[in-house]
Amino acid sequence: MLRVLLIVAGAMALASPALAQDDAQRRTELAQEYVRLVQTDQLGKMIQEAVGQQMAADGAATDEQRDFMRRQGVPAVQRMVNSVMTQMVPVMAELHSEAELQALVDFYSTPLGQTIATNQLQVGMRQEAIMQGALIEMMTSLMAKYCAEFDCEAPGAARNSKPAG
């Protein structure tokens, strides 16, 4: 009896890494499908609109510069987004279980899921603009406090505290 239990335990121990590898492979496949689904067909159009709005807001840009950004900027942004999303696949596969990834794929495969994916792209673009403003505000405030404590005009200001006085 003990011998049978040892054989079963040994077989399970040998099978566990293979099962874990299969699970990791399946999670990676599901993560790839999720990334494909959330990059809706609206992404290219939204990037074009965002670049167009940004160029329209730039009163200093010439027509030639605007044309360049439409021709070169839009594909560059699309490549960057694709690269980031591709790099997110292993992160998604690591952080989510197979069941969670399957649920995401199932949801984003639906018309409602595709609508939400498109809306989330717009939310992300707006969030980025808000974050940029917040970052500038935070850094301005931080640097004002830093310069109040250290002489930002003096050479080596980062190393030397202002003299008391």
Summary of the structure (lengths in Angstrom):
residues: 165
radius of gyration: 25.9
end to end distance: 86.1
largest distance: 86.1
contacts: 389
relative contact order: 0.10
helix: 82%
strand: 1%
